[in-house]
Amino acid sequence: MKISIVIPVYNVAPYIEDCLQSVMNQTWQGCMECILVDDCGTDESMQLIEQRLQTYAGKIDFRIIHHQQNRGLSAARNSGIDVVTGDYVYFLDSDDEITPDCIERLTKPLQDKDYDFVVGGYQIIGSQIQMDPLRLKDGVALTDNEVLKAYRVKDWYLMSVNKLYQVSFLNRHHLRFLEGIIHEDELWSFQIACLAKSLYAVGHVTYLYKIREGSITVRKNYERSCSCINRILKEMCDFSRQHQLEQNQDVHNLIQNFQMITLNSIHAEAPSLFRTFYAEQRRVMTTTWRKCSQLDGGDFRKQLRDLHLLLPVPLAMTYLKLLFHFM
């Protein structure tokens, strides 16, 4: 079994050496390659990488892929996926680190059985921001619809990092990151949850997730965020139709919850954009009372959540504002 680590690199000079060293420190003795994708930053990140690799004498096969121009995180990850030669691929952001036993722990269950992906725990460094943890206990294995249901109730997190994905699974389903957007992990993990038929949870911290000022995670550009969110919502709806999942209650609730969370966020943080943002969503989110009743069943809370889609847009906006006020 061979493991491929993909690291997109863009303006991370203060962090890249620690990131790289954390890969070199891996205790796993199996075959491993590390693909560093140069996304045309403007600092000395790539020079630092090249200097460090010149003195590296270990067994990991490091390779550098160069973009001709800056294309963004999704494109960099895709470039890595396209050239990996491993059986499993692992995404590591270049300003984060992995624990020395990361790959050893995540590959251990694969000695007995193949899984579509293996997920580990993570620790946040540098911020008090709360993010969804891995709630699955160590050693839990899920199959078939259990994977999707566990994602819907947030038993495993949406971040694409700190997971070993079976490359044949990704290629069989033509899974790649949507390029040109932010919040790309929202769509990626939704698609993984919909299609994966097996998951194994490693309940130990294997990833050190650093939150730094100026990162994509911290910066706020509401106009771009609105555009990307609506693009993701459309992709989710198209994906559910393409894979005949429109009548799946878990898929329905994932899409509806994503919409409501983002609507509430924009209403609270960028109210001047709310009208345009919502009008665009309504062009994507078409439904009927019969469909909502069927998928929401007798759950009154879900019926309240989806009611706005059945109202004329002006009335729906008033309804949503009242709903958000009492949430």
Disulfide bonds with the S-S distance in Angstrom:
none
